[in-house]
């Protein structure tokens, strides 16, 4: 299928998908799959039944498509389920009592009468069990359609109701069609959309040369920042069970279309049904499924690397041009499991990590508190980060972070065990009781550390350099990428098996060889602590383009 970037510039892990894709189907089912390997979700029906009015307003504010009368049906079915469960418990108790009497009675006639009652009772119990199972199934399928609750501070309304929480980076430059990343990329031979359209179709792409190196550089950079903040690095499967994806609440909706076309690639003839993961959040959440963690191990924080696959059915307009909305991309994802009283703090920590990542790129960006109509099914609250993209002439989303509270945990059975509560002692201070400590559903959070194509887009449109005639002649990149381009040059020279400084005036990639003045020493790379991927032992005047205080990288026209 495709080669998947997993760690360094040159290390890739290949995986083949032998099955075909079926993009024209409905998105993740809201019902539990018949092939589920996890227990059925444990939803809080009592809380739903006691807050029908709030849940109704919540769904309305989020423009969430609930069936007519769904909430009233949930309350009614919950009452019916409790009544059936009560009746079944009484019948089972009566059956046990009759069984005890049958074993004690010696009179054959009286025993025969009791056996008849037991037979009738057995049929009634069987019918009640069937009725209860049907009621529970209906109740679960109705309740699974509800979105998560909403944070009281979240703005109400559509996308333009978002609140700007902070702005970062240099002032946004004026919008200009000359900075369109597709045109700049074509001039510098960074992207090849035409070949990808022939090979696969629209909204697929090749990254070439320095753009391909930037993908690796951005990936490693984002991971390094996460590691510095205590995240554990994980590579994830890109194929997941449909049931796992559904339990994560991944139900993409095309707000501009009434079509039921899928946003997901399904793998044909797979059993259980498999899909290509739309985000590493899904396999990361699944990694914690059906487990109970000691409270003192929380929060657990992981940073995952995977490919994201989006069918993007119904997408249209300018967003489908170039790299902004594509079917496959590399994505670095933050994920955390924490206690039910700690998720708001963890969300702010995610925000700080993401801000640090994007501030290092030197691009204008802002942080938004997203309104109700922009919240996915699982999100209690969501922050978006948008970069200014002058070629597109607008802000564009590059990242988001969501607090899902216990929405995913209840569906995936992610729990933690609290220490047993202290009990008062008549002979002295409080002691811990012998009863088992209580378990609670954890909270989960996810956030994008790096969606690679959109970051490349933002870097290209903000970093394009033009000559006096208005021609694209280069690309200015943050100094943190200087090492990657030099590394690539060194590897290229080694592959050519020629000593430095002997290539004459020929051009190699984006480097003008005639302008490089190398001293007797070679550049050395050493791997150091997690927050700095490479550290260079630089030679003075090694490259005339770079001063000692670290100016931007320079990608020159060929």
C-alpha positions as CSV (number, residue, x, y, z in Angstrom):
1,X,0.0,0.0,0.0
2,X,2.4,2.7,1.1
3,X,5.7,3.2,2.9
4,X,5.2,4.6,6.4
5,X,7.6,7.0,8.1
6,X,8.3,5.9,11.6
7,X,11.4,7.5,13.1
8,X,14.4,9.0,11.4
9,X,15.1,10.6,8.0
10,X,16.1,7.3,6.5
11,X,14.2,4.7,8.5
12,X,10.9,3.6,7.2
13,X,8.6,0.7,8.1
14,X,6.7,-0.9,5.2
15,X,3.4,-2.5,5.5
16,X,1.2,-4.0,2.7
17,X,-2.5,-3.9,2.7
18,X,-3.6,-6.7,0.5
19,X,-7.3,-5.8,0.6
20,X,-9.1,-3.3,-1.5
21,X,-10.6,0.0,-0.2
22,X,-14.2,0.9,-0.4
23,X,-14.5,4.7,0.2
24,X,-18.2,5.0,-0.7
25,X,-19.8,3.8,2.5
26,X,-21.2,5.2,5.6
27,X,-18.9,6.4,8.3
28,X,-18.3,4.4,11.5
29,X,-21.4,2.7,12.8
30,X,-22.9,4.0,16.0
31,X,-24.0,0.5,17.1
32,X,-21.7,-2.1,18.6
33,X,-20.3,-4.5,16.1
34,X,-21.2,-8.2,16.2
35,X,-17.5,-9.0,16.1
36,X,-16.5,-6.7,18.9
37,X,-13.7,-8.1,21.1
38,X,-14.5,-5.6,24.0
39,X,-17.4,-5.7,26.4
40,X,-20.4,-3.6,25.5
41,X,-20.0,0.1,26.4
42,X,-21.1,1.1,29.9
43,X,-23.0,4.3,29.6
44,X,-24.6,6.2,32.4
45,X,-28.3,5.8,31.6
46,X,-29.4,7.2,34.9
47,X,-27.6,10.5,34.3
48,X,-29.1,10.7,30.7
49,X,-32.6,10.0,32.0
50,X,-32.3,12.7,34.7
51,X,-31.1,15.4,32.3
52,X,-33.2,15.0,29.2
53,X,-33.7,18.7,28.8
54,X,-29.9,19.5,29.1
55,X,-29.0,16.7,26.7
56,X,-31.6,17.9,24.2
57,X,-30.2,21.5,24.3
58,X,-26.7,20.2,24.1
59,X,-27.4,18.2,21.0
60,X,-29.2,21.2,19.5
61,X,-26.3,23.6,20.3
62,X,-23.9,21.2,18.6
63,X,-26.2,20.7,15.6
64,X,-26.0,17.0,16.3
65,X,-28.4,14.9,14.2
66,X,-30.3,13.0,16.8
67,X,-33.4,10.9,15.8
68,X,-36.7,12.5,16.8
69,X,-37.7,11.6,20.3
70,X,-34.4,9.8,20.9
71,X,-33.8,11.2,24.5
72,X,-37.4,10.5,25.5
73,X,-37.0,7.0,24.2
74,X,-33.9,6.5,26.2
75,X,-35.6,7.6,29.4
76,X,-38.6,5.3,28.6
77,X,-36.4,2.4,27.7
78,X,-34.3,2.8,30.8
79,X,-37.4,2.6,33.0
80,X,-38.5,-0.5,31.1
81,X,-35.1,-2.1,31.4
82,X,-35.1,-1.5,35.2
83,X,-38.6,-3.0,35.5
84,X,-37.7,-6.0,33.4
85,X,-34.5,-6.5,35.4
86,X,-36.5,-6.3,38.7
87,X,-39.0,-8.8,37.5
88,X,-36.3,-11.2,36.3
89,X,-34.5,-11.0,39.6
90,X,-37.8,-11.9,41.4
91,X,-38.5,-14.8,39.1
92,X,-35.0,-16.2,39.5
93,X,-35.3,-15.9,43.2
94,X,-38.6,-17.7,43.1
95,X,-37.1,-20.4,40.9
96,X,-34.4,-21.0,43.5
97,X,-36.9,-21.2,46.3
98,X,-39.0,-23.8,44.4
99,X,-35.9,-25.8,43.6
100,X,-35.1,-25.9,47.3
101,X,-38.6,-27.1,48.1
102,X,-38.6,-29.8,45.4
103,X,-35.4,-31.2,46.9
104,X,-36.9,-31.3,50.4
105,X,-40.4,-32.6,49.6
106,X,-41.1,-36.4,49.8
107,X,-44.7,-36.4,48.6
108,X,-44.8,-37.3,44.9
109,X,-48.0,-35.5,44.2
110,X,-46.9,-32.2,45.8
111,X,-43.5,-32.6,44.1
112,X,-45.2,-33.0,40.7
113,X,-47.2,-29.8,41.3
114,X,-43.9,-27.9,42.1
115,X,-42.2,-29.3,39.0
116,X,-45.0,-28.0,36.9
117,X,-44.6,-24.5,38.5
118,X,-40.9,-24.7,37.9
119,X,-41.5,-25.5,34.2
120,X,-43.8,-22.6,33.8
121,X,-41.4,-20.3,35.7
122,X,-38.6,-21.4,33.4
123,X,-40.5,-20.3,30.3
124,X,-41.4,-17.0,32.0
125,X,-37.7,-16.4,32.9
126,X,-36.6,-17.2,29.3
127,X,-39.1,-14.7,27.9
128,X,-38.0,-12.1,30.4
129,X,-34.4,-12.6,29.5
130,X,-35.2,-12.2,25.9
131,X,-37.2,-9.0,26.5
132,X,-34.5,-7.6,28.8
133,X,-31.8,-8.3,26.2
134,X,-33.8,-6.6,23.5
135,X,-34.5,-3.6,25.8
136,X,-30.8,-3.3,26.7
137,X,-29.8,-3.5,23.0
138,X,-32.3,-0.8,22.0
139,X,-31.3,1.4,25.0
140,X,-27.6,1.0,24.2
141,X,-28.0,1.8,20.5
142,X,-30.0,4.9,21.3
143,X,-27.6,6.2,23.9
144,X,-24.6,5.6,21.7
145,X,-26.0,8.3,19.4
146,X,-25.6,11.0,21.9
147,X,-22.6,13.4,21.8
148,X,-20.5,14.2,24.8
149,X,-21.6,17.0,27.1
150,X,-20.1,20.4,26.5
151,X,-17.8,22.6,28.6
152,X,-19.8,25.5,30.0
153,X,-17.2,28.0,28.7
154,X,-17.3,26.7,25.1
155,X,-18.8,29.3,22.8
156,X,-22.2,28.5,21.3
157,X,-22.7,28.6,17.6
158,X,-20.9,27.9,14.3
159,X,-17.2,28.2,13.4
160,X,-17.1,32.0,13.3
161,X,-18.2,32.1,17.0
162,X,-14.8,30.8,18.0
163,X,-13.0,32.7,20.7
164,X,-9.3,33.7,20.1
165,X,-7.4,32.7,23.2
166,X,-3.9,33.8,22.1
167,X,-1.9,34.8,19.1
168,X,1.8,33.9,18.4
169,X,4.6,34.4,16.0
170,X,5.4,37.3,13.6
171,X,2.6,39.6,12.3
172,X,0.7,38.0,9.4
173,X,2.0,39.2,6.0
174,X,-0.4,40.4,3.3
175,X,-2.3,37.7,1.4
176,X,-0.9,37.1,-2.0
177,X,-1.7,34.5,-4.7
178,X,2.0,34.5,-5.6
179,X,2.6,32.7,-2.3
180,X,0.2,29.9,-3.1
181,X,2.1,26.8,-2.0
182,X,1.2,24.8,-5.1
183,X,2.9,27.4,-7.3
184,X,5.9,27.9,-5.0
185,X,6.3,24.2,-4.7
186,X,6.1,23.7,-8.4
187,X,8.8,26.4,-9.0
188,X,11.1,24.8,-6.4
189,X,10.1,21.2,-7.5
190,X,8.9,20.3,-4.0
191,X,5.6,18.7,-4.8
192,X,4.2,16.6,-7.7
193,X,0.4,16.5,-7.7
194,X,0.2,15.6,-11.4
195,X,2.0,12.3,-11.1
196,X,0.0,11.4,-8.0
197,X,-3.2,12.1,-9.8
198,X,-2.2,9.6,-12.5
199,X,-1.0,7.0,-10.0
200,X,-3.8,7.3,-7.4
201,X,-6.2,10.2,-8.0
202,X,-7.0,13.7,-6.9
203,X,-5.9,14.9,-3.4
204,X,-2.9,12.6,-3.4
205,X,0.7,13.9,-3.7
206,X,4.4,13.3,-3.9
207,X,6.8,15.2,-1.6
208,X,10.1,15.6,-3.4
209,X,13.6,16.6,-2.3
210,X,13.6,19.1,0.5
211,X,9.8,18.7,1.1
212,X,10.3,15.0,1.8
213,X,13.2,15.9,4.1
214,X,10.9,18.5,5.9
215,X,8.4,15.7,6.6
216,X,11.0,13.8,8.5
217,X,12.4,16.9,10.1
218,X,8.9,18.1,11.3
219,X,8.1,14.6,12.6
220,X,11.2,14.3,14.6
221,X,11.0,17.9,15.9
222,X,7.4,17.4,17.1
223,X,8.3,14.1,18.8
224,X,11.3,15.6,20.5
225,X,9.3,18.4,22.1
226,X,6.7,15.8,23.3
227,X,9.5,13.6,24.8
228,X,10.9,16.6,26.6
229,X,7.5,17.0,28.3
230,X,7.3,13.4,29.5
231,X,5.4,11.7,26.7
232,X,6.3,8.2,25.7
233,X,6.9,7.5,22.0
234,X,4.7,4.9,20.3
235,X,4.3,3.8,16.7
236,X,0.8,2.7,15.9
237,X,-1.1,0.4,13.5
238,X,-2.7,2.2,10.7
239,X,-5.4,-0.4,10.3
240,X,-8.0,-0.8,13.1
241,X,-11.2,-2.6,13.8
242,X,-14.2,-0.6,12.8
243,X,-15.6,-1.2,16.3
244,X,-12.6,0.4,18.0
245,X,-12.9,3.5,15.7
246,X,-16.6,3.7,16.5
247,X,-16.1,3.5,20.2
248,X,-13.6,6.5,19.9
249,X,-16.5,8.5,18.5
250,X,-14.9,8.9,15.1
251,X,-18.0,9.8,13.1
252,X,-16.9,12.4,10.5
253,X,-19.8,14.5,9.3
254,X,-19.9,16.6,6.1
255,X,-21.9,19.6,7.2
256,X,-22.3,20.9,3.6
257,X,-23.8,17.7,2.2
258,X,-26.8,15.6,2.9
259,X,-25.0,12.6,1.4
260,X,-24.2,9.6,3.6
261,X,-20.9,9.0,1.8
262,X,-18.2,7.7,4.1
263,X,-15.2,9.7,5.3
264,X,-13.5,6.4,6.0
265,X,-11.6,3.8,3.9
266,X,-13.0,0.3,4.6
267,X,-10.9,-2.8,3.8
268,X,-13.0,-5.1,1.6
269,X,-13.8,-8.6,2.7
270,X,-12.2,-8.1,6.1
271,X,-13.7,-10.0,9.1
272,X,-13.9,-8.5,11.6
273,X,-14.4,-5.3,9.5
274,X,-11.2,-3.3,9.3
275,X,-10.7,0.4,8.4
276,X,-7.8,2.6,7.7
277,X,-7.3,4.8,10.7
278,X,-8.3,8.4,10.3
279,X,-5.9,9.5,13.1
280,X,-3.4,7.9,15.5
281,X,-5.8,8.8,18.2
282,X,-7.8,5.7,17.5
283,X,-5.1,3.1,17.9
284,X,-3.6,5.0,20.8
285,X,-7.0,5.0,22.6
286,X,-7.4,1.3,21.8
287,X,-4.0,0.6,23.4
288,X,-5.6,1.3,26.8
289,X,-8.9,-0.5,26.2
290,X,-10.3,-2.9,28.7
291,X,-7.7,-2.2,31.3
292,X,-7.7,-0.9,34.9
293,X,-4.8,1.2,36.0
294,X,-3.7,2.1,39.5
295,X,-4.5,5.8,40.2
296,X,-0.8,6.5,41.0
297,X,0.2,5.6,37.5
298,X,-1.9,8.5,36.0
299,X,-1.7,10.5,34.0
300,X,-0.2,8.4,31.2
301,X,1.0,10.4,28.2
302,X,2.0,9.0,24.8
303,X,3.0,10.6,21.5
304,X,2.1,8.4,18.5
305,X,3.3,8.4,14.9
306,X,1.1,7.1,12.2
307,X,-0.5,7.7,8.8
308,X,-3.9,9.3,8.7
309,X,-6.4,8.3,5.9
310,X,-9.4,10.5,5.1
311,X,-11.8,9.8,2.2
312,X,-12.9,13.4,2.5
313,X,-16.2,12.6,0.8
314,X,-18.1,15.8,0.0
315,X,-15.1,18.1,0.2
316,X,-15.0,20.9,-2.3
317,X,-13.6,24.2,-3.3
318,X,-10.2,25.8,-2.5
319,X,-9.7,23.4,0.5
320,X,-9.2,20.5,-1.9
321,X,-6.2,22.2,-3.7
322,X,-2.7,21.2,-2.9
323,X,-1.8,19.9,0.5
324,X,-4.5,21.4,2.6
325,X,-7.0,18.6,2.4
326,X,-5.5,15.3,1.3
327,X,-6.4,11.6,1.6
328,X,-3.2,10.4,3.4
329,X,-0.7,12.2,5.6
330,X,1.8,11.7,8.4
331,X,0.5,12.8,11.8
332,X,2.1,13.0,15.2
333,X,-0.5,12.7,17.9
334,X,-0.6,13.4,21.6
335,X,-2.8,11.2,23.8
336,X,-3.4,11.0,27.5
337,X,-5.3,8.9,30.1
338,X,-5.9,10.7,33.4
339,X,-8.1,10.8,36.4
340,X,-11.6,12.2,36.1
341,X,-10.6,15.3,38.0
342,X,-7.4,16.1,36.1
343,X,-8.5,16.4,32.4
344,X,-8.8,20.2,32.3
345,X,-5.3,20.5,33.6
346,X,-3.9,18.0,31.1
347,X,-5.7,19.9,28.3
348,X,-3.8,23.1,29.2
349,X,-0.6,21.1,29.2
350,X,-1.3,19.8,25.7
351,X,-1.9,23.4,24.7
352,X,1.5,24.5,26.0
353,X,3.2,21.6,24.2
354,X,1.6,22.4,20.9
355,X,2.3,26.1,21.3
356,X,6.0,25.4,21.9
357,X,6.1,23.2,18.8
358,X,4.6,25.9,16.5
359,X,6.4,28.8,18.0
360,X,9.6,27.0,17.0
361,X,8.5,27.1,13.4
362,X,8.4,30.9,13.3
363,X,5.0,31.2,11.6
364,X,2.0,33.3,12.7
365,X,-0.6,31.2,14.5
366,X,-3.5,31.6,16.9
367,X,-5.3,29.4,19.4
368,X,-9.1,29.2,19.3
369,X,-11.7,27.9,21.8
370,X,-14.0,26.2,19.3
371,X,-17.7,26.6,19.5
372,X,-20.3,24.0,19.9
373,X,-21.1,23.3,16.3
374,X,-17.4,22.5,15.7
375,X,-17.1,19.8,18.4
376,X,-16.9,16.2,17.3
377,X,-19.0,13.5,19.0
378,X,-16.4,12.8,21.7
379,X,-15.2,16.3,22.5
380,X,-16.2,18.0,25.7
381,X,-14.0,21.0,24.8
382,X,-11.7,21.6,21.8
383,X,-8.9,24.1,21.1
384,X,-7.9,24.6,17.5
385,X,-4.6,26.2,16.3
386,X,-4.7,28.0,13.0
387,X,-1.7,29.3,11.0
388,X,-1.8,32.2,8.7
389,X,-1.5,31.0,5.1
390,X,-0.9,34.0,2.9
391,X,-1.1,32.1,-0.3
392,X,-4.6,30.8,0.6
393,X,-5.4,34.2,2.0
394,X,-6.9,32.9,5.2
395,X,-6.2,31.1,8.5
396,X,-6.0,27.4,8.3
397,X,-6.2,24.7,11.0
398,X,-2.9,23.0,11.7
399,X,-3.7,21.4,15.1
400,X,-6.4,20.7,17.6
401,X,-6.7,19.3,21.1
402,X,-9.8,17.8,22.7
403,X,-10.8,16.8,26.2
404,X,-13.1,13.8,25.7
405,X,-13.8,13.3,29.5
406,X,-15.2,9.7,30.0
407,X,-16.8,9.5,26.5
408,X,-14.2,7.2,25.1
409,X,-13.3,5.5,28.4
410,X,-16.9,4.3,28.9
411,X,-17.0,2.8,25.4
412,X,-13.5,1.3,25.5
413,X,-13.6,0.3,29.2
414,X,-10.6,2.4,30.3
415,X,-10.7,2.5,34.1
416,X,-8.5,3.3,37.0
417,X,-8.6,2.1,40.6
418,X,-8.7,4.5,43.5
419,X,-7.3,3.5,46.9
420,X,-9.9,2.2,49.3
421,X,-11.5,5.0,51.3
422,X,-10.5,5.2,54.9
423,X,-13.0,3.9,57.4
424,X,-13.5,5.2,61.0
425,X,-12.3,2.9,63.8
426,X,-13.8,2.8,67.2
427,X,-10.4,2.2,68.8
428,X,-8.4,4.9,67.1
429,X,-7.7,6.8,63.9
430,X,-9.1,5.9,60.6
431,X,-8.1,2.7,58.9
432,X,-8.5,1.4,55.4
433,X,-11.3,-1.1,55.1
434,X,-10.8,-4.6,53.7
435,X,-13.3,-4.0,50.9
436,X,-11.9,-3.7,47.3
437,X,-11.0,-0.2,46.2
438,X,-13.4,1.6,43.8
439,X,-12.9,1.8,40.1
440,X,-13.8,4.8,38.0
441,X,-13.8,5.6,34.3
442,X,-10.7,7.6,33.3
443,X,-10.7,10.7,31.1
444,X,-9.0,10.7,27.8
445,X,-7.5,13.6,25.8
446,X,-6.0,13.9,22.3
447,X,-4.1,16.6,20.4
448,X,-2.3,17.0,17.1
449,X,1.4,17.6,17.6
450,X,2.1,17.8,13.8
451,X,-0.1,17.3,10.8
452,X,2.7,17.3,8.3
453,X,1.2,18.5,5.0
454,X,-0.4,21.6,6.6
455,X,2.8,22.5,8.4
456,X,4.7,22.2,5.1
457,X,2.0,24.4,3.5
458,X,2.3,27.1,6.2
459,X,6.1,27.0,6.0
460,X,6.2,27.3,2.2
461,X,3.6,30.1,2.0
462,X,5.2,32.1,4.8
463,X,8.8,31.4,3.8
464,X,8.8,31.8,0.0
465,X,11.5,34.2,-1.2
466,X,11.2,36.2,-4.4
467,X,13.8,38.2,-6.5
468,X,13.3,41.7,-7.8
469,X,11.4,40.4,-10.8
470,X,8.9,38.6,-8.6
471,X,10.2,35.1,-9.3
472,X,10.4,32.5,-6.6
473,X,14.1,32.0,-5.9
474,X,14.1,30.2,-2.6
475,X,12.5,29.3,0.7
476,X,13.5,30.6,4.1
477,X,13.0,28.0,6.8
478,X,13.4,28.1,10.6
479,X,17.0,27.6,11.8
480,X,16.0,24.4,13.5
481,X,15.9,22.7,10.1
482,X,19.4,23.8,9.0
483,X,20.8,20.5,10.3
484,X,18.5,18.4,8.2
485,X,19.4,20.2,4.9
486,X,23.1,20.0,5.7
487,X,22.8,16.4,6.7
488,X,21.2,15.7,3.3
489,X,24.0,17.5,1.5
490,X,26.6,15.5,3.3
491,X,24.9,12.2,2.5
492,X,24.7,13.2,-1.1
493,X,28.3,14.1,-1.3
494,X,29.2,10.7,0.3
495,X,27.0,8.9,-2.2
496,X,28.9,10.7,-5.0
497,X,32.1,9.5,-3.5
498,X,33.8,12.8,-4.2
499,X,35.7,15.0,-1.7
500,X,34.1,18.2,-0.6
501,X,34.9,21.2,-2.7
502,X,35.6,19.3,-5.9
503,X,32.3,19.4,-7.6
504,X,32.9,22.6,-9.5
505,X,30.0,24.9,-10.2
506,X,27.4,22.2,-10.7
507,X,24.1,22.4,-8.7
508,X,23.0,19.6,-6.5
509,X,19.4,19.8,-5.2
510,X,18.8,23.2,-3.7
511,X,22.5,23.8,-2.8
512,X,24.7,25.9,-5.1
513,X,27.9,24.0,-4.8
514,X,30.0,26.9,-6.1
515,X,29.1,28.9,-3.1
516,X,30.1,26.4,-0.4
517,X,33.4,27.1,1.2
518,X,34.4,24.2,3.4
519,X,37.3,24.2,5.8
520,X,39.6,21.2,6.6
521,X,37.0,19.8,9.1
522,X,33.9,18.0,8.2
523,X,30.6,18.8,9.8
524,X,29.9,16.4,12.7
525,X,26.5,15.3,13.9
526,X,25.9,14.1,17.5
527,X,22.6,13.0,18.9
528,X,21.9,14.7,22.2
529,X,19.1,15.1,24.7
530,X,15.5,14.7,23.6
531,X,14.7,18.4,23.1
532,X,17.5,18.8,20.5
533,X,17.6,16.2,17.7
534,X,21.0,17.3,16.3
535,X,23.9,19.4,17.5
536,X,26.4,20.6,15.0
537,X,30.1,21.2,15.6
538,X,30.2,24.1,13.1
539,X,33.3,25.4,11.3
540,X,33.5,29.3,11.1
541,X,32.5,30.6,7.6
542,X,31.5,27.1,6.6
543,X,28.6,28.4,4.6
544,X,28.5,32.0,3.7
545,X,24.7,32.0,3.8
546,X,24.7,31.3,7.6
547,X,26.0,33.6,10.3
548,X,27.1,32.5,13.7
549,X,23.9,33.6,15.4
550,X,21.8,31.1,13.4
551,X,19.8,32.7,10.5
552,X,17.1,30.7,8.7
553,X,17.9,27.8,6.3
554,X,18.0,28.8,2.7
555,X,16.4,26.6,0.0
556,X,17.7,28.0,-3.3
557,X,16.1,27.8,-6.7
558,X,17.7,25.2,-9.0
